[in-house]
């Protein structure tokens, strides 16, 4: 598999690490190999053979995309099937490969990305990469529907969810008023500036709770009662979820929307944009607001703070809704697709 994401620290990194760990646990008789470019230390899940290259990812994969060498299967000393956990520049090689698609934000919202990121997306040629795949996996039906523009019929495999037990909230949980939590990269499609604006509007109407951002990125947000936490470790994240009044995610676009599901696994409700993907996971067990409307979002923050009983009931319902979303299930369904591709 292309495991370059293990060097990063974003959503695909957690997806790859959790799913790969579950795959090895579920199917220990298979031979798992992962390629990671460069010399930066990286820890692969136990049971995975790690392959490295002295050159970094930009050199290895940039050249691979342009000249078609080196192919990813040979970088892992050969393979029956290759798994690409996200679209990225790569030379597929001769072995059949499976591509996972998380969202199509790079096509639908290119202005959210830097010039370098847009160039990297063009080098990836995601539509052609999907068209050449033996099988394509989409992390939701909503994403599969978007991927249909590439004339592929993607198999839907919902991801798993971490933190299925409530953890103790952080020592400083925003004082007696508590806090709302935003988790994820500070990038335009996540709408962190809009959330900060809505929080300030709600504070002007009497909201007491603070707003905590757990993540990093190009967007800069500030305001009274706003805290920037950086990227927390997994155990810290579980604690943050458990202590929050609610997780807030007013994104313009989501392919799966993992943070509200992780919050639900800790018994914490969420306020999210009214996106199709949540029909598949949280259904009615979440507060939905129109994307891009800070006034409605401010009202939702106020109601969530002022109605503790309704907040607790919503958290319990959301917790039950995500119970089936395990990594073991995702691993079994992913393995089935990989096996089908290997047989082509």
Secondary structure by P-SEA (a helix, b strand, c coil): ccccccccccaaaaaaaaaaaaaaaacccbbbbbbbcccccccccccbbbbbbcccaaaaaaaaaaccccccccccccccccccccccccccccccbbbbbcccccccccccccaaaaaaaaaaaaaaaaaaccbbbbccaaaaaaacccccbbbbbbbbbcccccccccccccccccccccccccccccaaaaaaaaaaaaaaacccbbbbbcccccbbbbcccccccccccaaaaaaaaaaccbbbbbccccccccaaaaaaaacccccccccccccccccccccccccccaaaaaaaaaaaaacaaaaaaaaaaaaaaaccccaaaaaaaaaaaaaaaaac
